[in-house]
Amino acid sequence: MRLAEFLEWWRAELAGMLPEALRRRWARRHETVRLTSLDGEVCISRRLNGRLEELGRVEAMAPGARERLDAILGEAGLVATRIEVGIPADKVLTKQIRLPLAAEENLHQVLGFEMQRQTPFRAEQVYFNHAITARDPHGQQIAVALCVAPRAAIDGVLDLLGARDFEPVNAGAASDGGKHVFAFRADDALQLPSSNLRRALWALNALLLVAVIAIPFVQQQRHLEKLRTRLAETRSAAMTASDLQQRIDGQRERARFVFAQKASQPAAVELLEELSRQLPNDTWLFRVEIRDGKVHIQGTSAAASALIAELEDSQLLEGVRFASPVTQDGASGRERFHIVARVVARTAPALAGAAGSGDT
C-alpha cells in the first residue's frame, strides 16, 4: 500500500471514531472536486455523499481563470485531495481488448506496455482508465475495457489548479453523465484549513492514534498474562520429562527436515546468476518465477529458439522446454518466449554435510 493510500485510509478510520456532528463537518471538508470540460468552459462541481453539486463555471482560456477557480473553491470552504476531470465522449478512445489471465496482477503496467500496440498513442501521451469486464479461467484470458484520453485535453484543465503534482488514479471505464471521468490524487489539498484547526486536527489524530494502539495492546497483555498463569498451573501436573524430550526431538526432526528441504534446492540468487551466465546479451527477461521445483522464465530475445540449447548446458536446470509458443513482439520486433525448466536438486552427500553442520 502506498503512503497516500494509507493516509487516506487512516483519515477515514479516524473520521469513523468521531461523534456524529464532528463526523459531518469532517466529511464536508474532505470532498472530491470534479472539473468538467464543456466547449471552452470548465464546470466546477463537488461530490458529497455520492451526489454532484455544481459550484460555478469559468472560461478556460480567459484571463484570471485560475484565480476565479480558486475563489470558487475558497467560497465552498472545502479540502479536496481527489480531483476528477470529465472529458466528452467524442474526445475519448474506448476499446475492448483481451489479455492473458496472468496480466491481471499488474494490469495497469501491462496496459502501459500494450498502449502503442492497441492504440495510436504511446503510454506517455495519454491518461487511461481500465476495468475488467469478463474472465475466462479456462481460456486463461481476461476481457478489459480500456478508456484513453490525450494528456493535452486533461492537462489543460488541471493547469487551472496551479503548480501541483497529481497522481492518476484508475476510475474504471464507465461514463458518468455522458462524460468519461479521469481521477487524480493531489499531493497537497486544494484548500488548507486554518493553522488553529490544523493543530487541533493533528492533536486529535495523535490522541486517537495512541488510543487505537494502546487499547488493543493492553487487552492483549492482560490476555497473555492469564494464559501464562494458567499454563504455569497446569504444566507442572500434566507434563513430564519424557513429554518434554519427545517435543524437543520432534522439533529437532522438523527443523532438520525443513533445513534439508531448503538445502536441496539452489538459492534464488544462484539461479539468477546462472541465468545471467547462460542467456545471451540480446535476451531480456521481464518475469522470473520459481515455484514447485521449477523456474518459469518470460522475456524477449532476438532468437528465442536458441535459448533451449543455452539453458540445457546449465548444471542447475534440466528438462528445459517452451511452456507456450514463441510469438513475435509487434512493438520491438523481437521474439517473446515463456520457458519452464526443473531445478536440479543437490546431491545427497552435500545435503548430509549441510545438515551435520546445522546440528553442531
N, C-alpha and C positions, 0 to 999 in steps of 0.2 A: 504494500500500500504506500503510495507517495505521500509526502508531507502535507501537501494541500488537501488531499482527500482525508487524511487523518484529522487535520484540524477542523474540516467541515463536519466530519462525523462527531468529533468531540464537542463542538459547539452545539450540535443538535441534541446530544446526550445531556449537556448541561441545561439547555433550554427546557428539556422534559422534566427536570427536577425543580424548576421554579414554580412558584404559585401561579394560578391561572391568570391573574391580572398582569403580572410581570411577563408571563409567557406570551401574552397577546402583544405587549409592547415590543418584546424581543422579536417576535415573528414579523412585525411591521417594519423593523429596521434591517432585516436581512431578507431581501426580496430579489427577484430576477428582473433585470431590465431588458426589454426587447426593443430593438431598433429595426423598423421595417422600411425597406426602400420602396418608395411609391412615386415613380416618374419625376425624379428631381427632388422630391421631398422625402424626409425621414420622419416616420411616425414613432414617437417615444411612448412606450407602454410599460407597465409593471405587472408582474404576475404575483398574485396573492391568493392563497388557498385555491389554486387551480384556475383562477379567472384572470383575464387580461383587462386592465384598466388604462385607457389612453390618457396620457398626461399632457400631450401637446405635439406640435409638429414644427420642423424647421426646414428651410430650404438648404439642401446640402451644399450648394456652391455659393450661397450668399455670404457676403462679408459678415463676420460676427456670428456665424452659425455655431461654432464651438461654444462661445460664451452664452448664446441663447440656450443650448442644450444643458450647460452647467447650471444655468438659472432654473430651468425646469426641474432638474433633479434636486437642486437645493430647496426649492419650494416644497417638493414632496417629502423632504426630510428622511430619505431612505439611505440605507447602506447596502450596496449590491456587490456581490462577489461573483455572480454568474451573469454573463451577457449573452443574449440571443440576437442574432441578425436574421431577419426574414427577407428572403430573396424570391421574386416572382418565378413561377414555374418555367416560364419561357427562357430564363437565363440559367437554368439548371439542367444538367445532363443526368438522366436516371437510366439505370441498366441492371438487368438480372444476369448474374454470372454464376458459374458452378466451379467449386474449388474442392480439392481433396479434403477429407474429414480432418486430417492432421493439421490443416491450416487454421482451424478454429482456435487453437491455443494462442497463436499470435496473429489474429486475423487482421488487425489494423496494420501491422508491419507488412504482412503478406500483400495486402491490398496496395500499399505504397509501392512494393516491388512490381506488382502487376499493372500499375496505373498506365504506363506508357503502352502496354500491350492491349489493354482493354479499352482505352480512351485515347483521344488525340492529344492528351496532355501528359506532362511529366508530373511526378508527385509534388515537386516543389512549386508548381504553378497553380495548384488548386487546394481548396479545402474540401473534405469529403466526409459524408456520413455513411453508415452501413448498418444493415440488420440482417440476421439470418432468418430466412423465410421457410426453409424446409431442410430436413436432414434425411439422408438415405444411408443408414448404417450398413446395409447390405452392399450397396454400391460404393461405400466409403467416400461419399461426397456430401457437400452441403450447398444449398442454394442461397445466394447472398444478393440482397437488393443494395445497389450502390448509387449514391446520390452525390454528384460532383458539381462544384461551382468554382469559376475562376477567382483567384485571390484578389484580383483588382476590384471586382464587384463588391467584395466584402470588406477589404481593407479601406476602401473609400468611405464606408460607413464607420468602421472602427476608428478612423483617424479623427472623427469628431470628438472622441473621448480623450484625446491628448496622447502624450507620450507614455503609454502604459504597455506592459507586457501582457499578452493574452495567450493562454494555452488552449488549443482546440479541445473540445470535449465531444465525444460521439453522441449525437442527439437522435439516432435512428434515421430511417429513410422515409418516414411518413410525412405528409404535408399537413400544415395547420392553417386553415382558412385560406386555402389556395396558395399559400406561401411555404417554401421549404425553409426550415429553421436550422441554422448552424450555431452551435453553442460554444462559448468560450468561458474559461475561468480566469478572472483577473487576479494578478499577484497582489494588488492592493485594492481597497474598497474605493468606490466612486465618491463617496462622501463619508468623511471620518466623523465620529461623534466628538463632542467636546472633551477637553482634557479631563475635567472632573468626572464625567461619565465614563470615560475610558479607564481612569484609575479605579473607579468603582467596579467596573466590569472585570478588570484584572484581579482585584481583591476578591470578588465573588468567585471567579474562576479558581483562584488559589485555594479558597476555603473549601469549595466543593471538591476540588482535586484531592485535598488532604482527607476529606470525609470519605470519598469513594475508595481511596487506597487504604485508609486506616481501619475502617469498619470491617471489611472482609478479613483483613489481616488479623485483627483482634479476635474475631469469631473463629478463625481457623486455628489460632494459637490455643484458644480455650478447648476446642475440639481435640487438638493434638495432645493437650495435657491430660484430658480424660482418657484418651486411648493409651497413653503411656502408663497411666496409673493402673488401668485395667490389665494391660499387658504384663506389668510387673507383678500384679497379684496372681495371675494365672500361670505365668511362665515357670515359677519355682515348683508348682504342684504338677504340672502337666508335661514338662519337657525334661527328659533325662539326657545323660551324657551321650548315650547311644544315638538318640534322635538328633542331637546337635552334630555328631560326627557324620551321620548319614546326610544331613543337609549340606555340611561342608563338602563331603565327597561328591554329592550331586552337583553343587555349584561349580566345583573344580572340573568335573566332567563336561558340564555345559560350556564352561569357559574354554576348555581345551577344544571342544568341538567347533565353537564359533571361531576360535583362532585358526584352526586347521582349515575351515571353510574359506576364511578370508585369505589365508596364505596360499591356498590352492589356485587363486586367480591372480594374474598380474595386476598391479595397481593401475588406476586410470591414467596417471601421468606416464607410466611406461607405454601403455597403448598409444597415447597421443604422440610420444616421441617416436614410436615405431612407425606410425602412420606418416609422420613428417619425413622420416628417412626413406620410406618405401614409395611414397607418392611423388610423381614428377612435379617440377615447379610450375607447370601450366595448369595444375589442378587446384581448384578452390573448393573448400568444404564450408557448408553453411549449417550442417547439423551432424553431430556425432552422439549416438546414444548407446549406452552399454547396459544391457539387461538380460537376465536369464542365461548368462554364459555366452551371449552373442553381442557383437558390435554392429550397429547399423550406421552406415556412412552415406550421407547425401551431399551432393555438390555438383559442380560443373567442371568439365575438362575438355581440352582440345581433342582428345581421343580416348573416350571413356572405355572402349572395348579393350584397350591395352592395360587397364588398371588391374584386371583379374590376375594377369601373369605377374605384375609387380607385387601384389599383395600375397600371392602364393609363396613367394620367396621368404616371407616373414616367419620367424621362429615362434611368434606369439599367436598366429592366426592359422586356421585351417578351414576347409570347406567353403572357400570364398566363392560367392555367386552373386548374380544380379537378383535383387528382390523384385524389381519391376523393369519393364523395357526401357531402354535408353531413348530419351526424347531430345529434340532439338530446341534450344532456348532461342525464341524468336528475337529477343532483345539483344543478346550478346553474340549469337551465332555459335555458341558452344554447346556441348552435349551435356544434358542433365542426367544424372545417374543416381541409383539407390542400390548400394552393395551391402550384403549381410555376410558375416563370417563368424565361425565359432572361435571362442577364445581358448587357446591351448592351456590345459591345466598343468600346474607344476608337477615335477616327478615326486615319487614317494620319499626318496632319501632327503630331498630338500625340505619336504613337509616335516619329516621326523626331526631334522636338525632345528627347524624353526620352533617346533613345539617344545623340544627339550630346553632351548634357550629361554622360552617363555616360562617354564616351570621353575627354573633357577632364579 
